[in-house]
Amino acid sequence: MKVLVTGAKGQLGHDCVNELEKRNHEAIGVDIQEMDITDSASVEKVIKEINPDAVIHCAAWTAVDAAEDEDKKAKVLAINAVGTENIAKVCKELGCKMMYISTDYVFDGQGSEPWQPDCKDYKPLNVYGETKLAGELAVSGNLDNYFIVRIAWVFGKNGNNFIKTMINLGKNHDTIRVVSDQVGTPTYTYDLSRLLIDMIETDKYGYYHATNEGGYISWYDFTTEIFRQAAAAGHEEYAKISVIPVTTAEYGASKAKRPFNSRLDKSKLTENGFALLPSWQDAVARYLKELEF
C-alpha cells in the first residue's frame, strides 16, 4: 500500500512513516517544505503526483496557547481547517482513504464521563479546539472512506511534550507545582503509530478514540510517575523533587481554556478488532530510555 503522511517531521508523523516502512508499505512523508497544506494548488499537485492509496494527516497547529493570539488565529484556521479540507477534497477526487488525527478538545471538557467517539456534542473551549473540529467536519463532510482518530496528552521522540518539559524543569527546580484537576490519559506516538497503521490497513472507517491504557490520571499523577521512573532508572536527583498538586485556578490562567475532562472511551477499538495500546506507565518507561537526559 502507498501511504502519504503529512507532518512527517512531527512526533506522530515521524513514527507513522517508520511503522509503515517496517511493514513494507511505501511511505511518503511530507512536511511544509514538500507540501504547503494551506495552498490548495500545492496539495492537489503533490497528492495527485504521488497518487496514494491512503493519506494519514498528522500535520497540524498544536501550540494551544499561541493559537489564541489575534495575529495567529487566521494561520491556525488555515492549517487545521482549510488545510485539512484541501487534503480531503483531493482524497475524494482520487478515491483514496484519509485518516485525520484529532483531539478531545472538540468537546467542552466538563463532567467525568469518558467521551464517546461518536458523540456529536461538540463545544470546543479554545481556538485550537474550534479549528480541529472544523477539520473533522471537513473530512466527514467530503468523504465516506475516512478515519477520525481523537487522541490526548501526546508525547513522542520528535518535538516538545509534557515529559520533556518536566524532565527539564526537574534539572533546575526542587519544587514543581502541577495541575491536579485536569484528567485524561497520555498517548505515546510510537504505540499510537502502530495502531494507526493497523487501522489504515482495513476499511473499518469512522470515529475512534485512542490513548494508552492504564487508567485516567491527572497531570500531577503523570508528573509523579515520570519522576519516580526517572529516579528508578538511575537519575536519583528526581526522587528529591517535591511535586505539589494545585487546581487549575491556583496554577493561574493560561491564554487558552483547558478541558478538565479529557477521558476518552476506547471500547470501539476492541469492538472493531484493534489491539489496545500498552499502559501509559509502560510507555513512559520505554520513552525515558529513548531520552538522553
C-alpha angles and dihedrals in degrees: 000000000000111000128184115208120196121205090032093165093056128089098266100031091054092052093045092055090049093049093048091052091049088058093048095249118143103253122192113188119196134181132179092291091061100032129013101208091199089063109075093198091054091048093049093047097048099042094045091049091051093040094196129193089225142007122215104199109205099147112110146138102257104167095112100188096041088054088069093063110108092227091053102046096086091050093048090051091047092053103038101034112018093036091051092049091050089056094043092054093053091046088053092051092049095041093233129144120259130203118195121194111217139166146238085247088089085078129064095250094229130134126022104263116109113254114250117228093233094047110125096189092117119179112150117198099208146022093269091055093045093052094045089051089051087054091052091051091048090055097044091042095054105033144049097190100063142124119207108192119187118203136174142204095013126198131174144147098272121063133001126314143158096273093052090047093052094045090052093045089050091060092065107024134070092192129038127184114214131182114254103180099067110086132194143108129270124243122213109208093214090060093039093052091059091053093046092054090047087055099044089053088065137055094231092126129182143070120331139173120217132181132135118282123244102097138277118305142170126246086254091056089047092052095048090052092047091053093042091054094043090054092046089052090060102273092115094172089076091064089065097056116107110222111199120199115224135173121250088252092051092047091058135246121300121201092254125050112243126214117249091203115051094153110140124197109226101180091111089069091060092043089057095046099256121143114245120237120260119262117290089236090059090045091053091051092052093043094051088056088056093051121084107216 
